[in-house]
Amino acid sequence: MTRSENGAAFGQVLGWALFIAGIFFLNFLSRVTFGPLMPVIREELGISHAQAGSIFLMVAVGNALGLLLSGFVSRRLGHRRTVGVSGLIVGLMCLSIGFCDGLSTLRAFTGLLGLAAGIYLPSGLTSITTLIRRADWGKALAVHELAPNTAFVVAPLLAEAALLQGDWRDAFRLLGALQLLAGCAFLWRGRGADFPGIVPSPGAMLTVLRRPVFWLFALLFSLAVGASVGPYSMLPLYLVEDHGYARPDANGLLAAARVAGIFLPFFAGWLADRMGGRAALVLYLALTGSATVGLGLASGPWLPTMVLLQPALSVLFYPPAFSLLSAAFDDSERSLAVSLLTPISATVGLGLTPTLLGWLGDHGLFGLGFTGQGVLLLAALLLFPTMPRR
């Protein structure tokens, strides 16, 4: 029998799945909290919008490198220990960020934070799918995906709570302490995949990289990650500096905008099953592209409407995209394709997109940046004939 067939029923190991998802929640929260805090960080450190964006770039580059190195780490430590060690290193980096007083040290520690966070994902997913039988994987992975969507809501609230009690560094000191506790607890008592990871061969990687459909997905995933995380990272600066919002109001709106994202992925999965992956992906590109254009053009009472609408639509991408990805790659290639896609989309969507938005913000063109993102999403509709069929 395979390891997945030996897994337990969902209810029997739900607690362990929640434990792993909790580590992922803290991991993700450590990265996205920079966005709500950026107006204060930028003012205190005296940096430009582009330099603020470079902080997100360092997290993304580190994250991409961590994903690429994850197989080497898990081969030595095993997947379960890799989850715990990732939590410990993320905690140490958060504590270090909590004592930074300059841009150079902040960039260095955020890069290391991203690297440690990237090591987690393959081992976390493997641990969950090993604990739980194959028939319950959908429910288990839905629990796991609640972590990033919930982190998007919590980050602005955590930022404001930290600023009420102290300064922006207190948020990272708290996250660091929680990550250290979670990592130690998981190494001591946690359950997961107690077997080593596999490092893919160069030949297998080249086989996937040579396929044009891989680069189609790399483009789509990069646009989608950028449409989700790019605006989230820079919206607090955009609302405060371009539209005169008070920082607490901007962060409150940012948190409210992400509440729907906790529930809409389930609707997106149902939609993909009903419409088919291609049609659901076209609907995502049309709606999210239009809303992102609107985010850049709106002002007055229309602006909060777009701030609430755009993030909700941006989460509709993943169920149809993974459905099509499963159709495009066979079982032997699928996991490798995902492991190669993720660093590319992380670098472009999590790093380059906020950096470019910040550079445009320095020139008073934040709105143009969001509008340009929306136009690119709408232009991707031209790729419809090349999308794989279900």
Sequence and secondary structure as in RCSB ss.txt:
>XXXX:A:sequence
MTRSENGAAFGQVLGWALFIAGIFFLNFLSRVTFGPLMPVIREELGISHAQAGSIFLMVAVGNALGLLLSGFVSR
RLGHRRTVGVSGLIVGLMCLSIGFCDGLSTLRAFTGLLGLAAGIYLPSGLTSITTLIRRADWGKALAVHELAPNT
AFVVAPLLAEAALLQGDWRDAFRLLGALQLLAGCAFLWRGRGADFPGIVPSPGAMLTVLRRPVFWLFALLFSLAV
GASVGPYSMLPLYLVEDHGYARPDANGLLAAARVAGIFLPFFAGWLADRMGGRAALVLYLALTGSATVGLGLASG
PWLPTMVLLQPALSVLFYPPAFSLLSAAFDDSERSLAVSLLTPISATVGLGLTPTLLGWLGDHGLFGLGFTGQGV
LLLAALLLFPTMPRR
>XXXX:A:secstr
  TTTT B GGGGHHHHHHHHHHHHHHHHHHHTHHHHHHHHHHHHT  HHHHHHHHHHHHHHHHHHHHHHHHHHH
HH HHHHHHHHHHHHHHHHHHHTT  SHHHHHHHHHHHHHHHHHHHHHHHHHHHHHB GGGHHHHHHHHHHHHHH
HHHHHHHHHHHHHHHS HHHHHHHHHHHHHHHHHHHHHH     S      HHHHHHHHT HHHHHHHHHHHHHH
HHHHHHHHHHHHIIIIIH   HHHHHHHHHHHHHHHHHHHHHHHHHHHHH HHHHHHHHHHHHHHHHHHHHH  T
THHHHHHHHHHHHHTTSHHHHHHHHHHHS HHHHHHHHHHHHHHHIIIIIIIHHHHHHHHHHTT HHHHHHHHHH
HHHHGGGGGGGS   
